[in-house]
Amino acid sequence: MIEDIETALRESAAALPGAPPPEFDSLLAERASAEGLLDVAYATVDSPLGPLVVAATPRGIVRLAYTESRGVDDVLEDLAAKLSPRILEAPQRLDEARLELDEYFEGRRSGFDLPIDWSLTHGFTGKVLRQTARIGFGRTSTYAEVAGRAGSPRAVRAAGNALGANPIPVVVPCHRVLRTGGALGGYTGGVERKEFLLRLEGVLA
């Protein structure tokens, strides 16, 4: 279902004389967008933490996923089920996101200026993640503090579950939330990635 648009356009192009031009993928995405057929654009990004999938709607970044445990197709199927099956690889639509991620991992950026689409977050999870998005570079908070700011001081476990379900890690910095006392706690991409990000930001020596 995800590939219906792309398949149809590619088949049309294959019927033309000669091979599709090098810029075909870009033209395909532009055509789909112009005709209102593109709801979610995605691109893959190389990073020190492994390949990432970044996806955006017209409202902003909606998903950033590590792909080692879940393949790209799994991430796209999940987006199709929860948002829209009209998904297409369109790297040019993610140019700014890819640039900001590169700058962040190179130590040249301390904050993201990307608009965020919160469509994949709801209820208490959404409140926790919006509070988490306010934790600044080089700073940390605790599960209890985030739960309190989200309106439920006693819901520490629920706050941890919300952070574990963060659909936009790195940009929404759930890695900056630690256990009371300073222990790292869990992380959706694995504790090693959490350690890397905290070292990158100067929190860990």
N, C-alpha and C positions, 0 to 999 in steps of 0.2 A: 504494500500500500504506500509506504514511504517513497518508493522509487517510481510510482506511476507517472508523475510529471516528467521526471528526468528521462525515463525510458521512452515515453512518447516523443519527446523532443529529439532525443538521440536517434530514434528510428527515422524520424522525419529527415534529420540531417544525413543519415546514412543513405537515404534515397537520392540525395543530390550527387552530381558528378564530382569525383575527387574526395579526398579525405576532409573531415571537418577542420577548419582553421585552428591554429594554436589557441586563439582567444575564445574558442567555442564555449568553454565552461563559463567564462565571464558573461558572454552574450546570452547564454541560456539563463543564467541567474537574473540578468537585467530584464529579459523578456518575461520571465515568470513573475518578477516583481511588478513590472509595468502592467501586467494583466491581472494583478491581484491574486496570483496563484502561489505566492511565496509567503507563508506565515512565519516560518522559522528558518533562518540562515545559520549554517554552521561551518566551522573550519577546524582543522587540527593544528596544534601548536607544539613545537618542540620546547622542552623545558628541562632544567636540571633535575626535575622530579619525574621525568618521563613524559611521554606524549599526553597532551591534554586535548579534549574536545571542548570547544567554546561555541555556544549557540546563543542567538539573539533573536528577539522579535522586534517589530518596529518601536516598541517601548523601551527596549534595552536588553542587557545581558540577562539571560534567563537560566543558563546552565553552564557550568564548568565542571568537567569530570576527568578524573584520572582513568586511564584506559587499561591499566595492567590487569586489574581484577575483573573489570567489565569491558568487553570489547566495544568498539565504536558502534557496531550495529545494535548492541543491547541498549546503549545510551539513546540512539535515535529511535528505537522502537518504544522506549519509555516516553520520550518526548511526543511521539506520534499519538500514543494512547492518552497522555495527560493534557496535551496542548492542541496539536493539529497534525494530520498526516502530510500536510503540504510543507515538507522539509526539503531543502536543497543545499548542497555544498556551495557556498558563495564566499570565498575567502576575502574578496574585496569589501564585502559588507562588514567584515570583522577586522579591518585594517587597524582601526584605532585600538581595539581591544588587544590585538596581537602586539602592537607597538608598546602599549603600556605594560603588558605582561613581560615583554623582553626587557624593558627598562627596569622594572621591579626586580627581576631575577639577576640583573647585572648590577644591582645596588645603586641605580641612578634615579629611583622613584620611591617615594615614601607614602604615596596615597594614590588611589585610583579616581579618575574623573569620569568614569563610565556610568551612564544611566543604568538602573537596575529594574528589571521586570520581576516583580515578586509573585507572579502568577502561580508558581509551584509551592508557595508557602501559605499556610492558613492557620487561623486560630492562634493558640499559644506559641506554636512553632514560629509563625510569622513575627510575633511580638519579640520573641527571643532573638531571632536573627536580625531584626531591625535594630535592636539594642547592640548586638554584636558588631554591626556595621559601623557603630560610632566609636569603637575602641581604636585609639590612634596607633600609628606606627611606633614600635618600640615600647608599647605599653601592654599590660595584661590585666585581666579581670578574673573572677572566679565564677564557677557555676552558680553559687549561691547569690553572688552580686547580680549576675545577669538575670537570674530568676526574679530577684527582687525588683529590678528595673522594669521587667516585663509584667509586673503586677502580681506575682505569686511567689513571695519569698520562700515558702516551704516546698515549692515544686522543683527542688534541685535535680532530682532524677529525671523529671520531665524536661527540664532545661538541657540536661545532657543528651537526652534522646533527640531533642530538637536540633541541637548542634550536630549530632551525628547524621541528621537528615539534611544538612545544609546543601542545597543544590548548587551553590556558587562558592565553593571554598576558594581561599586565597583572596578573592575580591571582597567577599564577606568573610572577615578574618576569624573564623572559629578557632584557628590555631592559637589565638591570643587568650583563650579562656582555659584556665588551669584549675586544678583542684585547690581547695582551701589548704594552705600549708605549702603550696608551691609545686606539688607533684604534677606532672604533665597531664595525666588523664588520657583519655582515648582520642582518636582522630579518624575521620572518615578515610583518609588516605594512608593510615598507618602511622604509628608513633615516630618512625624514622623521618617521615616527611614533616611532621610537626616540629621535631627537633631542628631540622634543616631550616625551616621558615623562621623559627625563633632565633636561631643563630644569625641568619641573614639580617634580621632586624636588630641584632645586638642585644637581645634579651638574655640569651645563653652565651657563655664564654666559649 
